[in-house]
Amino acid sequence: MPSRPRITVLGSLNMDISVAVRRLPAPGETVLGPGAVIAPGGKGANQAVAAARLGGAVRMTGCTGDDDFARMARTALEAAGVDVSGVRAVGGFATGLALITVDAAGENMITVAQGANGQAGDAEVAAALAGGCDLLVLSAEIPAGTLASVLAGARAAGLRCLLNLAPAPAEPAALLAGGLDWLVVNESEAGAILGRTVAGLAEAAAAARDLCGLGARHAVVTAGSRGAALAGPAGGEVVPALSVRSVDSVGAGDAFVAALAVALAAGLPPADAVRAAAAAGATATTRRGTQDALPRAADILAATGVTWPVDPG
């Protein structure tokens, strides 16, 4: 490639506290794990790190508190080669915090304390739209009004956007009404937008088509270990999951989104980009942790046999 694909990420920065347990707790139940791991996370930061590892020139925009967790989060981004000049420390608010429980099969439960992420606003919108990029990546652990503003600004500027509507906010369909290039959601998020249950690849494919009808030019609905479904102007495609030994699914969706963004920004056709993203997402499940497990090109090849189609630089 003549240059690395330029990615701007607007999203959350958190600190993750993860506990591995034999099985996930039922409501009101306490389960014990051997210990906890504390490490940087947040959908936005995870996607920025993953995109940088896969060959993107990445700029991160978002908010942290002015605390030790914020410094850990910034250090992790800088170590991955991410430009953090758009990350703002907000006094009086704690850095976002995610409480993560992972069972023996790699399934997870996550609760997020939004913290400073809830302060992302006009300054972050301006930072995300400044400087130019090949693709702007947005995720929903920040206020929905901020997402609406940056989507409107991107449309006015002719800037391509990929929205990972995770978690789905209240009235999620309103964010799609003005149109956007790419929407990526999982089954539960697709169900929240469409007002129906979405389970399995057949329903994911139907949901992707319907999401295009709400304003997304391309829509991808991921279905975990079953694969993903793509819909767009060229029609639909179902991408089966790759067979890997999964131990921890935390961060797999972020790896998928980041890989898709890099592949699209590098010029891959939509279906090829989704297949590459599926390989990255599957690879992320083969190691424990969140940012530590986000794959590089060599990891994808080793875990899946798929050659990453973008020069990682």
N, C-alpha and C positions, 0 to 999 in steps of 0.2 A: 504494500500500500504506500502511496506517496506520503501519507501522514496518518497519525492515529485518529480514529473517529472521536469526535469531541462530544462528550456527554455532560450535561448539567443535571444534577439531582437536587430537587427540593423535597425535603422530607424530615423525618424524625431522627434524633440522636438520643439513644437510651443507654443505660447500663443494665445488663442482663444478670439476674441471679437465677441460676439453673440448678435444679435438683433432679437426679436420676432416681426413679423408683421402680419397683417391680410391676406395679399397675397404677393407673390413674385413680385418684380418690373419687368415691361417690359423694353426692351432696351431704355435708355434715360429717364426713369421715376424715380421719387423720391417717396418713400413711407416712412411713419413715423411709428416708434415704440415707446413704452413707456419708454424704457431704454436699457442699454447694460449690459451684463455680461462679465467680463474678468476673464478667468480661464485657467489653463494649458491644453494643447492638443498636437496635432501632432500624426500622425498615429503610429509611433513607440512607443511613450510614452503611448498613449492610449492602445495599444496592450499589453505593458508591465504591466500596472496597471491592466487591465482586467485579464490577465493570472495569476498574483499574487493573485487576489481576488478569483480566481477559483481553487486555489490549486497548482499553479506552483511555483517552486523556480526560480526566474527570474533575469536575468542580462541584463542591458540595455547598448547599445553602440550607440553613436551618438555625435552630436556637438550642442553646444549652443554658444551664444555670452557671453561676460563677462559683464552682466547687471542684472538689477533687475528681469527681466522676466526669465532669466536663473536660478536665485536662487529660484524663485517660482516654476519653472518646476522641479528642483532637489528635492525640499522639498516635492512636491506632490508624486514623485516616492518613495522617502525614506519612506514617511508615509504609502505607500502601501506595504512596505517590499521589494522593488526592489533594487538590488545591482546597484549602480550608478558609480562604479569605472571605467567603460568604457566610461563615458560621459566626453567629452573634451570641455573646454571653449576656444573659438577662439577669440583672440583679434582683434579688427578692424571690426568685423561683429556683427550685431544685431541678437538676438535670432529670429528664424522664427516666423511669425505672420500669423494667419488665420482670415479672415473676413467672418463671417457666418451670413446668413439671414435665418430665419425659419418661415414658414407660419403657419396658424391656423390648417392645416391638418398634420403638422409635416414634410412636405417636405422642402428641404433646397437648398441653393446656397452657394458655398464656393470658396473664392479666397485666395490663399496662397502666401505670400512673403517668399521665401525660406530662405533668411538670411544665418546664419551659417550652416544650413543643407547642403548647397551647397559645404561646405568645407570637408564633410565626405570623407575620402580617405584611403590611405595606413594604417594609424594608426588605423582607425576604422575596416578595414578588418582584420588586425592582432589581434585586441582585440576580434572581433567576433569569430575568429577561435581558440582562446586560451581558455584554462580552461575546455573545454569539456562540452557537453550538450546532451540532448536526442533529441532536435529539435532546429534548427536555423530558426528564423522567420525574413523575410526581407520584406520591403515595399518601395515604389518608390518615396517618397518625398526627396530622396537623389540622387546624380548623378548616371546615368545608368552605367557608367564605374566602379563605386565602386560596384554596384550590380554584374556586370559581374565578377569582380575580386574575390568577396567573393563566388560566385557560383562555380567558377573554383577551388578555394581553398577547398571548402567543398567537391566537387567531388573527389579531390585528397586525402582528408582525410577520405573519406567514411562517411561524416556527413550528416544526413538527413536535408533537407531544405524545408520550406514552403515559397513560394514567393507570396505576395499580390501585384500584379502589378497595384497599384493604387497610383496616376494616371498613365495611360499607357504612357511611354516615346516614343520618336521618335524611329522608327524601333523596336518595342517591341518584335517581333518574334525572333530577334537575341539573346535575353536573354534566350530563351527556347531551342535553337538549341543544346546546349551541354547536355541537359537533366537535370531534377530536379524531386524531389519526389512529391511535391504538388504545384499546382498553384491555387490561388483563385482570381477571378475577378468578377465584376458586369457586367450587360448587355452591358453598353457603353464601358467598357474596353475590354470585349470580342470582341465587334464589331471593336474596334480600332486595335486589334491584327489581326483579321481575314479579315478585309476590307469589312465588310458587316454589315447591321443592325441586331441586336439581340434584340428581344422584346418578352417577354412571356416565359413560362416554356418550351414549345415545342422547341422553337428556342434556349433557354438556354441549353437544353439537347443536341441538335445537335452541338452547339458551344463547349460544354465540350468535346464531342467526338473528334471534330476536333482539339482542343487544345492539346489533348493527342497525336495526330498525329504530332504535331510540336515539341514534346520533353518532355511534362509533363507526368509523370507516372500516376498521378491522377490529374484531373482538376475539380474544382467546379466553377460554374457560378451562382451567386446569382441574384435573380430577385425581390428584395424588398419584398413588401407585398404579392407577389405571391408564394414565396418559393425559392428553390435552386435546381440545378441539379448537380449530381456527375457522372463522368465517370472515369473508371480505368480498371485495368486488370481483375477484377471480373465482369465487365459490368457496366451498368448505373443504376442510381436510381434518381427519382424525389422526393424531400422532400417538401410537401406542407407547406405553411406558417402556423404558429399558430395564432389563433385569439386573439388579444390583443387590448387594447385601446391605440393607438399610438398618442403621442403628440409631439415627436421630434425624427427624424430619424438620427440626427447627432451622430456619434459614433457607430451606430448599426453594420456597417460593421467591425469596429475594434473589437467589442465584439465578432462577429462571428469568425473572424480570430483567436483571442486569445483563445476562447473556443475550436475551432477545434484543435489548437496547443496543448493545455493541454490534451485534450482527446486522441489525437494520441500519444503523448509522454507517456501517462499513459497506452497505449496498447490497446485502444478500436479499433475494426474493423472500416474500413473506413466509411461504411454507418451509423453505430451507432454514430461515431464521428460527422458526418455531421448533423445528427438529433439533437444531443446535442448542436451543435453550432447554429443551427437554433433557438432553444429555448433561448439561451443566446442573440442572436441578436434581437429577438422579444422583450425580456424583456427590453433591453436597450432603446427601443422606448417609453416605458411607463412613462419615467421621462424626464424632461427637463435638458439640460446641456450635457456635453461630459463625462469627467472623473467622475463627480458626478453621472452620470446615469449608469456607467458600473456596471453590476450586480454581486452580490455574489450568492452562491448556494441557499440561502433562498429566494432571490428575484426571481430567476428563478422558483422555486416551487410555490411561491405565485402568480406570474403573469401567468404562463402557465400550472401549474399542473405537470410539468416534474421534476423528481428528478435528480439533477446533478450527473452524474455517477462517479465522481472522488472525493475522500476524500479531502475536502478543507483544512484540517489540522487545 
